[in-house]
Amino acid sequence: VWALQAYGAAYTLQEILTVKSDDVVGRTKVYEAIVKGDDTFEAGIPESFNVLVKEMRSLGLNVELKSIAEEGDDDGLQIAAE
């Protein structure tokens, strides 16, 4: 992720981390929301994020997704690395 950001590949990074990439469940929910005319939906975690976590674990880092910040929180994702 950071290597892509460092080389200015913002659109590639956005594609990797958005619902339209490889989040099959999220894409289905978005499609259903569009068909129903609902403009609110929640995306799941894309598979590329799971791959990133597994790569970090292979480096000996224990990474767990703890929580997703509520709207208005400044914390964002809280990831515990030990």
ABEGO torsion letter per residue (X at the ends): XAAAAAAGBAAAAAAAABAABABAAAAAAAAAAAAAGBABBBBBBBAAAAAAAAAAAAAGBBBBBABBBBBGBAAEBBBBBX
